[in-house]
Amino acid sequence: MIFRTQGVCCQEMRLEVEDGIIKDLEFSNGCDGNLKGIAQLAKGRKASEIIPLMSGIRCGPKATSCPDQLAAALRKLV
């Protein structure tokens, strides 16, 4: 799945979820090191486990963040 983000530096996420497990996750643009870290922490875990952890996180004054956008993408898949 390709998810086009809104309101964050990362423009899109590429996700592969199989049987509820995050198999692959890549971000385009954004804070490279942080997003690589988020991807590594999320891979191999259940999407249902990641959603509540990432939902509602804000980036500075923005109403959302890359982790929050990841939760939104995962909600569409599960």
Gaussian input, Z-matrix of N, CA and C with variables (Angstrom, degrees):
# hf/3-21g

backbone

0 1
 N
 C     1     B1
 C     2     B2     1     A1
 N     3     B3     2     A2     1     D1
 C     4     B4     3     A3     2     D2
 C     5     B5     4     A4     3     D3
 N     6     B6     5     A5     4     D4
 C     7     B7     6     A6     5     D5
 C     8     B8     7     A7     6     D6
 N     9     B9     8     A8     7     D7
 C    10    B10     9     A9     8     D8
 C    11    B11    10    A10     9     D9
 N    12    B12    11    A11    10    D10
 C    13    B13    12    A12    11    D11
 C    14    B14    13    A13    12    D12
 N    15    B15    14    A14    13    D13
 C    16    B16    15    A15    14    D14
 C    17    B17    16    A16    15    D15
 N    18    B18    17    A17    16    D16
 C    19    B19    18    A18    17    D17
 C    20    B20    19    A19    18    D18
 N    21    B21    20    A20    19    D19
 C    22    B22    21    A21    20    D20
 C    23    B23    22    A22    21    D21
 N    24    B24    23    A23    22    D22
 C    25    B25    24    A24    23    D23
 C    26    B26    25    A25    24    D24
 N    27    B27    26    A26    25    D25
 C    28    B28    27    A27    26    D26
 C    29    B29    28    A28    27    D27
 N    30    B30    29    A29    28    D28
 C    31    B31    30    A30    29    D29
 C    32    B32    31    A31    30    D30
 N    33    B33    32    A32    31    D31
 C    34    B34    33    A33    32    D32
 C    35    B35    34    A34    33    D33
 N    36    B36    35    A35    34    D34
 C    37    B37    36    A36    35    D35
 C    38    B38    37    A37    36    D36
 N    39    B39    38    A38    37    D37
 C    40    B40    39    A39    38    D38
 C    41    B41    40    A40    39    D39
 N    42    B42    41    A41    40    D40
 C    43    B43    42    A42    41    D41
 C    44    B44    43    A43    42    D42
 N    45    B45    44    A44    43    D43
 C    46    B46    45    A45    44    D44
 C    47    B47    46    A46    45    D45
 N    48    B48    47    A47    46    D46
 C    49    B49    48    A48    47    D47
 C    50    B50    49    A49    48    D48
 N    51    B51    50    A50    49    D49
 C    52    B52    51    A51    50    D50
 C    53    B53    52    A52    51    D51
 N    54    B54    53    A53    52    D52
 C    55    B55    54    A54    53    D53
 C    56    B56    55    A55    54    D54
 N    57    B57    56    A56    55    D55
 C    58    B58    57    A57    56    D56
 C    59    B59    58    A58    57    D57
 N    60    B60    59    A59    58    D58
 C    61    B61    60    A60    59    D59
 C    62    B62    61    A61    60    D60
 N    63    B63    62    A62    61    D61
 C    64    B64    63    A63    62    D62
 C    65    B65    64    A64    63    D63
 N    66    B66    65    A65    64    D64
 C    67    B67    66    A66    65    D65
 C    68    B68    67    A67    66    D66
 N    69    B69    68    A68    67    D67
 C    70    B70    69    A69    68    D68
 C    71    B71    70    A70    69    D69
 N    72    B72    71    A71    70    D70
 C    73    B73    72    A72    71    D71
 C    74    B74    73    A73    72    D72
 N    75    B75    74    A74    73    D73
 C    76    B76    75    A75    74    D74
 C    77    B77    76    A76    75    D75
 N    78    B78    77    A77    76    D76
 C    79    B79    78    A78    77    D77
 C    80    B80    79    A79    78    D78
 N    81    B81    80    A80    79    D79
 C    82    B82    81    A81    80    D80
 C    83    B83    82    A82    81    D81
 N    84    B84    83    A83    82    D82
 C    85    B85    84    A84    83    D83
 C    86    B86    85    A85    84    D84
 N    87    B87    86    A86    85    D85
 C    88    B88    87    A87    86    D86
 C    89    B89    88    A88    87    D87
 N    90    B90    89    A89    88    D88
 C    91    B91    90    A90    89    D89
 C    92    B92    91    A91    90    D90
 N    93    B93    92    A92    91    D91
 C    94    B94    93    A93    92    D92
 C    95    B95    94    A94    93    D93
 N    96    B96    95    A95    94    D94
 C    97    B97    96    A96    95    D95
 C    98    B98    97    A97    96    D96
 N    99    B99    98    A98    97    D97
 C   100   B100    99    A99    98    D98
 C   101   B101   100   A100    99    D99
 N   102   B102   101   A101   100   D100
 C   103   B103   102   A102   101   D101
 C   104   B104   103   A103   102   D102
 N   105   B105   104   A104   103   D103
 C   106   B106   105   A105   104   D104
 C   107   B107   106   A106   105   D105
 N   108   B108   107   A107   106   D106
 C   109   B109   108   A108   107   D107
 C   110   B110   109   A109   108   D108
 N   111   B111   110   A110   109   D109
 C   112   B112   111   A111   110   D110
 C   113   B113   112   A112   111   D111
 N   114   B114   113   A113   112   D112
 C   115   B115   114   A114   113   D113
 C   116   B116   115   A115   114   D114
 N   117   B117   116   A116   115   D115
 C   118   B118   117   A117   116   D116
 C   119   B119   118   A118   117   D117
 N   120   B120   119   A119   118   D118
 C   121   B121   120   A120   119   D119
 C   122   B122   121   A121   120   D120
 N   123   B123   122   A122   121   D121
 C   124   B124   123   A123   122   D122
 C   125   B125   124   A124   123   D123
 N   126   B126   125   A125   124   D124
 C   127   B127   126   A126   125   D125
 C   128   B128   127   A127   126   D126
 N   129   B129   128   A128   127   D127
 C   130   B130   129   A129   128   D128
 C   131   B131   130   A130   129   D129
 N   132   B132   131   A131   130   D130
 C   133   B133   132   A132   131   D131
 C   134   B134   133   A133   132   D132
 N   135   B135   134   A134   133   D133
 C   136   B136   135   A135   134   D134
 C   137   B137   136   A136   135   D135
 N   138   B138   137   A137   136   D136
 C   139   B139   138   A138   137   D137
 C   140   B140   139   A139   138   D138
 N   141   B141   140   A140   139   D139
 C   142   B142   141   A141   140   D140
 C   143   B143   142   A142   141   D141
 N   144   B144   143   A143   142   D142
 C   145   B145   144   A144   143   D143
 C   146   B146   145   A145   144   D144
 N   147   B147   146   A146   145   D145
 C   148   B148   147   A147   146   D146
 C   149   B149   148   A148   147   D147
 N   150   B150   149   A149   148   D148
 C   151   B151   150   A150   149   D149
 C   152   B152   151   A151   150   D150
 N   153   B153   152   A152   151   D151
 C   154   B154   153   A153   152   D152
 C   155   B155   154   A154   153   D153
 N   156   B156   155   A155   154   D154
 C   157   B157   156   A156   155   D155
 C   158   B158   157   A157   156   D156
 N   159   B159   158   A158   157   D157
 C   160   B160   159   A159   158   D158
 C   161   B161   160   A160   159   D159
 N   162   B162   161   A161   160   D160
 C   163   B163   162   A162   161   D161
 C   164   B164   163   A163   162   D162
 N   165   B165   164   A164   163   D163
 C   166   B166   165   A165   164   D164
 C   167   B167   166   A166   165   D165
 N   168   B168   167   A167   166   D166
 C   169   B169   168   A168   167   D167
 C   170   B170   169   A169   168   D168
 N   171   B171   170   A170   169   D169
 C   172   B172   171   A171   170   D170
 C   173   B173   172   A172   171   D171
 N   174   B174   173   A173   172   D172
 C   175   B175   174   A174   173   D173
 C   176   B176   175   A175   174   D174
 N   177   B177   176   A176   175   D175
 C   178   B178   177   A177   176   D176
 C   179   B179   178   A178   177   D177
 N   180   B180   179   A179   178   D178
 C   181   B181   180   A180   179   D179
 C   182   B182   181   A181   180   D180
 N   183   B183   182   A182   181   D181
 C   184   B184   183   A183   182   D182
 C   185   B185   184   A184   183   D183
 N   186   B186   185   A185   184   D184
 C   187   B187   186   A186   185   D185
 C   188   B188   187   A187   186   D186
 N   189   B189   188   A188   187   D187
 C   190   B190   189   A189   188   D188
 C   191   B191   190   A190   189   D189
 N   192   B192   191   A191   190   D190
 C   193   B193   192   A192   191   D191
 C   194   B194   193   A193   192   D192
 N   195   B195   194   A194   193   D193
 C   196   B196   195   A195   194   D194
 C   197   B197   196   A196   195   D195
 N   198   B198   197   A197   196   D196
 C   199   B199   198   A198   197   D197
 C   200   B200   199   A199   198   D198
 N   201   B201   200   A200   199   D199
 C   202   B202   201   A201   200   D200
 C   203   B203   202   A202   201   D201
 N   204   B204   203   A203   202   D202
 C   205   B205   204   A204   203   D203
 C   206   B206   205   A205   204   D204
 N   207   B207   206   A206   205   D205
 C   208   B208   207   A207   206   D206
 C   209   B209   208   A208   207   D207
 N   210   B210   209   A209   208   D208
 C   211   B211   210   A210   209   D209
 C   212   B212   211   A211   210   D210
 N   213   B213   212   A212   211   D211
 C   214   B214   213   A213   212   D212
 C   215   B215   214   A214   213   D213
 N   216   B216   215   A215   214   D214
 C   217   B217   216   A216   215   D215
 C   218   B218   217   A217   216   D216
 N   219   B219   218   A218   217   D217
 C   220   B220   219   A219   218   D218
 C   221   B221   220   A220   219   D219
 N   222   B222   221   A221   220   D220
 C   223   B223   222   A222   221   D221
 C   224   B224   223   A223   222   D222
 N   225   B225   224   A224   223   D223
 C   226   B226   225   A225   224   D224
 C   227   B227   226   A226   225   D225
 N   228   B228   227   A227   226   D226
 C   229   B229   228   A228   227   D227
 C   230   B230   229   A229   228   D228
 N   231   B231   230   A230   229   D229
 C   232   B232   231   A231   230   D230
 C   233   B233   232   A232   231   D231

   B1=1.4395
   B2=1.5244
   B3=1.3013
   B4=1.4593
   B5=1.5208
   B6=1.3277
   B7=1.4617
   B8=1.5128
   B9=1.3179
   B10=1.4603
   B11=1.5227
   B12=1.3045
   B13=1.4580
   B14=1.5278
   B15=1.3250
   B16=1.4569
   B17=1.5233
   B18=1.3299
   B19=1.4577
   B20=1.5080
   B21=1.3420
   B22=1.4668
   B23=1.5310
   B24=1.3159
   B25=1.4677
   B26=1.5298
   B27=1.3080
   B28=1.4636
   B29=1.5249
   B30=1.3297
   B31=1.4595
   B32=1.5233
   B33=1.3264
   B34=1.4553
   B35=1.5146
   B36=1.3293
   B37=1.4645
   B38=1.5178
   B39=1.3089
   B40=1.4677
   B41=1.5171
   B42=1.3278
   B43=1.4531
   B44=1.5137
   B45=1.3008
   B46=1.4652
   B47=1.5217
   B48=1.3227
   B49=1.4512
   B50=1.5226
   B51=1.3225
   B52=1.4638
   B53=1.5196
   B54=1.3169
   B55=1.4671
   B56=1.5262
   B57=1.3392
   B58=1.4543
   B59=1.5159
   B60=1.3393
   B61=1.4685
   B62=1.5275
   B63=1.3217
   B64=1.4645
   B65=1.5249
   B66=1.3168
   B67=1.4619
   B68=1.5233
   B69=1.3428
   B70=1.4548
   B71=1.5196
   B72=1.3343
   B73=1.4532
   B74=1.5175
   B75=1.3295
   B76=1.4647
   B77=1.5152
   B78=1.3270
   B79=1.4595
   B80=1.5195
   B81=1.3311
   B82=1.4637
   B83=1.5209
   B84=1.3383
   B85=1.4611
   B86=1.5286
   B87=1.2998
   B88=1.4574
   B89=1.5191
   B90=1.3071
   B91=1.4734
   B92=1.5289
   B93=1.3092
   B94=1.4654
   B95=1.5313
   B96=1.3019
   B97=1.4689
   B98=1.5169
   B99=1.3176
   B100=1.4673
   B101=1.5249
   B102=1.3201
   B103=1.4624
   B104=1.5265
   B105=1.3195
   B106=1.4719
   B107=1.5222
   B108=1.3238
   B109=1.4603
   B110=1.5168
   B111=1.3302
   B112=1.4652
   B113=1.5244
   B114=1.3239
   B115=1.4739
   B116=1.5232
   B117=1.3136
   B118=1.4665
   B119=1.5230
   B120=1.3263
   B121=1.4649
   B122=1.5265
   B123=1.3332
   B124=1.4624
   B125=1.5295
   B126=1.3213
   B127=1.4660
   B128=1.5258
   B129=1.3316
   B130=1.4549
   B131=1.5191
   B132=1.3297
   B133=1.4601
   B134=1.5224
   B135=1.3144
   B136=1.4546
   B137=1.5194
   B138=1.3252
   B139=1.4600
   B140=1.5224
   B141=1.3212
   B142=1.4658
   B143=1.5279
   B144=1.3115
   B145=1.4620
   B146=1.5367
   B147=1.3268
   B148=1.4600
   B149=1.5271
   B150=1.3179
   B151=1.4665
   B152=1.5338
   B153=1.3327
   B154=1.4717
   B155=1.5311
   B156=1.3224
   B157=1.4618
   B158=1.5245
   B159=1.3299
   B160=1.4589
   B161=1.5278
   B162=1.3140
   B163=1.4657
   B164=1.5198
   B165=1.3350
   B166=1.4481
   B167=1.5170
   B168=1.3272
   B169=1.4618
   B170=1.5261
   B171=1.3277
   B172=1.4582
   B173=1.5218
   B174=1.3252
   B175=1.4565
   B176=1.5260
   B177=1.3251
   B178=1.4615
   B179=1.5192
   B180=1.3355
   B181=1.4669
   B182=1.5346
   B183=1.3193
   B184=1.4710
   B185=1.5313
   B186=1.3043
   B187=1.4634
   B188=1.5206
   B189=1.3220
   B190=1.4595
   B191=1.5298
   B192=1.3179
   B193=1.4634
   B194=1.5210
   B195=1.3028
   B196=1.4748
   B197=1.5294
   B198=1.3449
   B199=1.4637
   B200=1.5353
   B201=1.3280
   B202=1.4630
   B203=1.5274
   B204=1.3270
   B205=1.4621
   B206=1.5348
   B207=1.3254
   B208=1.4709
   B209=1.5232
   B210=1.3241
   B211=1.4629
   B212=1.5208
   B213=1.3348
   B214=1.4714
   B215=1.5275
   B216=1.3215
   B217=1.4686
   B218=1.5211
   B219=1.3202
   B220=1.4600
   B221=1.5260
   B222=1.3328
   B223=1.4619
   B224=1.5254
   B225=1.3140
   B226=1.4838
   B227=1.5269
   B228=1.3161
   B229=1.4628
   B230=1.5287
   B231=1.3157
   B232=1.4688
   B233=1.5123
   A1=108.77
   A2=115.93
   A3=121.40
   A4=106.75
   A5=115.93
   A6=122.27
   A7=108.47
   A8=116.96
   A9=122.96
   A10=108.42
   A11=115.94
   A12=121.45
   A13=111.20
   A14=115.14
   A15=121.74
   A16=109.31
   A17=116.21
   A18=120.92
   A19=116.37
   A20=117.83
   A21=121.38
   A22=109.98
   A23=116.17
   A24=121.16
   A25=112.09
   A26=116.60
   A27=121.61
   A28=107.73
   A29=116.74
   A30=120.19
   A31=113.92
   A32=115.96
   A33=119.01
   A34=110.79
   A35=114.04
   A36=122.27
   A37=107.68
   A38=114.79
   A39=120.69
   A40=106.44
   A41=115.85
   A42=120.97
   A43=111.13
   A44=114.99
   A45=121.34
   A46=106.52
   A47=115.41
   A48=121.62
   A49=107.37
   A50=116.06
   A51=121.82
   A52=108.85
   A53=115.98
   A54=121.63
   A55=111.71
   A56=115.86
   A57=120.74
   A58=115.41
   A59=117.27
   A60=122.25
   A61=109.36
   A62=116.31
   A63=121.53
   A64=108.12
   A65=115.99
   A66=121.47
   A67=112.13
   A68=116.35
   A69=120.14
   A70=108.57
   A71=116.00
   A72=121.97
   A73=108.48
   A74=115.69
   A75=121.54
   A76=108.90
   A77=116.33
   A78=123.18
   A79=109.22
   A80=117.05
   A81=122.34
   A82=107.93
   A83=116.07
   A84=123.99
   A85=110.55
   A86=116.68
   A87=121.01
   A88=111.66
   A89=116.41
   A90=123.49
   A91=109.13
   A92=116.18
   A93=123.20
   A94=113.74
   A95=117.80
   A96=120.51
   A97=112.47
   A98=116.29
   A99=119.99
   A100=111.52
   A101=116.35
   A102=119.64
   A103=112.00
   A104=117.20
   A105=119.69
   A106=109.89
   A107=116.46
   A108=120.82
   A109=111.81
   A110=116.70
   A111=120.74
   A112=109.91
   A113=116.65
   A114=120.74
   A115=110.63
   A116=117.43
   A117=120.44
   A118=111.52
   A119=116.90
   A120=120.08
   A121=112.02
   A122=117.21
   A123=121.16
   A124=113.17
   A125=117.30
   A126=120.79
   A127=110.65
   A128=114.31
   A129=120.54
   A130=113.69
   A131=117.26
   A132=120.74
   A133=109.88
   A134=115.63
   A135=120.67
   A136=109.43
   A137=115.69
   A138=120.89
   A139=109.64
   A140=117.15
   A141=121.48
   A142=112.00
   A143=117.66
   A144=123.50
   A145=110.73
   A146=116.26
   A147=122.14
   A148=111.68
   A149=118.05
   A150=121.73
   A151=112.66
   A152=119.55
   A153=117.75
   A154=113.50
   A155=117.40
   A156=120.48
   A157=111.90
   A158=117.01
   A159=122.28
   A160=113.95
   A161=117.76
   A162=121.80
   A163=111.41
   A164=114.51
   A165=120.20
   A166=116.08
   A167=118.05
   A168=120.35
   A169=108.05
   A170=115.60
   A171=120.80
   A172=109.70
   A173=115.67
   A174=122.41
   A175=107.44
   A176=116.29
   A177=120.44
   A178=110.23
   A179=117.32
   A180=120.20
   A181=113.75
   A182=117.23
   A183=120.31
   A184=110.07
   A185=116.46
   A186=121.82
   A187=112.73
   A188=117.45
   A189=122.62
   A190=108.89
   A191=116.14
   A192=122.67
   A193=107.69
   A194=116.55
   A195=119.33
   A196=110.99
   A197=119.83
   A198=118.50
   A199=112.50
   A200=117.23
   A201=121.27
   A202=110.43
   A203=117.16
   A204=121.34
   A205=110.80
   A206=116.99
   A207=120.70
   A208=109.48
   A209=117.30
   A210=120.39
   A211=110.96
   A212=116.85
   A213=120.75
   A214=110.91
   A215=116.91
   A216=120.92
   A217=110.31
   A218=117.04
   A219=120.80
   A220=111.60
   A221=117.50
   A222=120.22
   A223=110.73
   A224=117.18
   A225=120.25
   A226=111.62
   A227=117.07
   A228=121.01
   A229=113.65
   A230=117.64
   A231=119.37
   A232=112.09
   D1=139.04
   D2=171.72
   D3=-109.02
   D4=123.10
   D5=-178.73
   D6=-113.54
   D7=120.32
   D8=177.16
   D9=-85.64
   D10=117.97
   D11=-176.08
   D12=-77.32
   D13=165.66
   D14=177.74
   D15=-135.76
   D16=130.61
   D17=173.11
   D18=80.50
   D19=12.59
   D20=-179.89
   D21=-133.67
   D22=167.58
   D23=-179.44
   D24=-68.13
   D25=-38.88
   D26=177.29
   D27=-64.60
   D28=128.87
   D29=-176.70
   D30=-86.85
   D31=-32.31
   D32=178.69
   D33=-158.03
   D34=160.47
   D35=176.47
   D36=-124.38
   D37=142.35
   D38=173.44
   D39=-112.65
   D40=119.73
   D41=-176.16
   D42=-122.53
   D43=143.73
   D44=170.48
   D45=-127.24
   D46=116.92
   D47=179.70
   D48=-123.48
   D49=127.50
   D50=-179.37
   D51=-128.44
   D52=124.02
   D53=-178.22
   D54=52.61
   D55=38.36
   D56=177.38
   D57=81.28
   D58=-2.02
   D59=-179.01
   D60=-103.21
   D61=134.37
   D62=177.75
   D63=-76.16
   D64=112.75
   D65=-178.34
   D66=-92.05
   D67=-36.61
   D68=-179.14
   D69=-150.28
   D70=147.64
   D71=-179.22
   D72=-152.90
   D73=123.63
   D74=178.24
   D75=-134.45
   D76=144.59
   D77=179.44
   D78=-115.25
   D79=145.08
   D80=174.13
   D81=-106.80
   D82=120.92
   D83=-178.47
   D84=69.53
   D85=-173.26
   D86=-177.87
   D87=90.74
   D88=-168.27
   D89=-178.51
   D90=-78.09
   D91=96.99
   D92=-169.62
   D93=-49.88
   D94=-54.41
   D95=-176.62
   D96=-64.12
   D97=-44.78
   D98=179.58
   D99=-62.50
   D100=-42.91
   D101=-178.01
   D102=-70.59
   D103=-33.70
   D104=174.04
   D105=-64.57
   D106=-38.82
   D107=178.14
   D108=-64.81
   D109=-44.80
   D110=177.92
   D111=-60.16
   D112=-43.87
   D113=-179.75
   D114=-60.38
   D115=-44.96
   D116=-178.93
   D117=-65.61
   D118=-38.37
   D119=178.57
   D120=-69.07
   D121=-31.70
   D122=-176.87
   D123=-82.13
   D124=-33.69
   D125=-176.71
   D126=-60.17
   D127=133.88
   D128=178.21
   D129=86.86
   D130=-4.76
   D131=179.41
   D132=-103.88
   D133=159.91
   D134=178.31
   D135=-71.24
   D136=138.66
   D137=176.62
   D138=-58.27
   D139=-39.03
   D140=-179.27
   D141=-64.39
   D142=-21.32
   D143=177.11
   D144=-82.09
   D145=-36.44
   D146=-176.63
   D147=-77.39
   D148=-36.76
   D149=-175.20
   D150=-53.66
   D151=-53.47
   D152=-178.59
   D153=-68.55
   D154=-25.52
   D155=178.70
   D156=-70.43
   D157=-35.23
   D158=-173.62
   D159=-98.33
   D160=-21.27
   D161=-177.30
   D162=-63.24
   D163=135.77
   D164=173.74
   D165=84.94
   D166=-4.25
   D167=177.93
   D168=-70.53
   D169=134.80
   D170=-179.61
   D171=-111.43
   D172=153.93
   D173=176.64
   D174=-110.92
   D175=102.41
   D176=-177.57
   D177=56.56
   D178=-131.95
   D179=-178.65
   D180=-81.06
   D181=-3.72
   D182=-178.76
   D183=-69.41
   D184=151.32
   D185=179.27
   D186=-77.75
   D187=-6.27
   D188=-176.84
   D189=-145.04
   D190=-176.25
   D191=178.02
   D192=-156.88
   D193=173.65
   D194=176.40
   D195=-62.02
   D196=-43.88
   D197=176.11
   D198=-60.33
   D199=-40.70
   D200=178.85
   D201=-64.48
   D202=-38.80
   D203=177.18
   D204=-67.24
   D205=-34.47
   D206=175.17
   D207=-62.04
   D208=-44.50
   D209=177.71
   D210=-59.67
   D211=-41.19
   D212=178.61
   D213=-62.83
   D214=-41.47
   D215=178.73
   D216=-64.32
   D217=-43.82
   D218=-178.47
   D219=-66.52
   D220=-34.99
   D221=177.12
   D222=-60.57
   D223=-32.12
   D224=178.24
   D225=-71.13
   D226=-23.17
   D227=-175.88
   D228=-94.23
   D229=-20.75
   D230=-176.49
   D231=-114.19

